[in-house]
Amino acid sequence: QDRIRREARTLHMPQTATRALYRDILRTAQRWPSIRRAKVIEEIRAEFRENRNVKEPEQLQKLLAEARTGLAALRSQSGLSSKASDVDFKFGDF
């Protein structure tokens, strides 16, 4: 009985983590300063929808890694990341 419960929790953990990542990506995309914001959000939703039935652990880990990389890129481009580098523009005399 305990073993079954542990296995059930293990099966749901990736779903919980995936949902949290999905929500985090969508929240970040909402703040993304682009005229393409709505299109990007729809593409994110479509990609998660396409892959919602992936059960193979290796494939799932690969997709989650790609999603985390995408989230980091969105945060960086949005200025929401503490790791986002400061850009220093220097204008010469015109």
Buried (B, 14 or more C-beta within 10 A) or exposed (E): EEEEEEEEEEEEEBEEEBEEBBEBBBEBBEEBEEEEEEEBBEEBBEBBEEBEEBEEEEEBEEBBEEBEEBBBEBBEBBEBBEEEEEEEEEEEEE
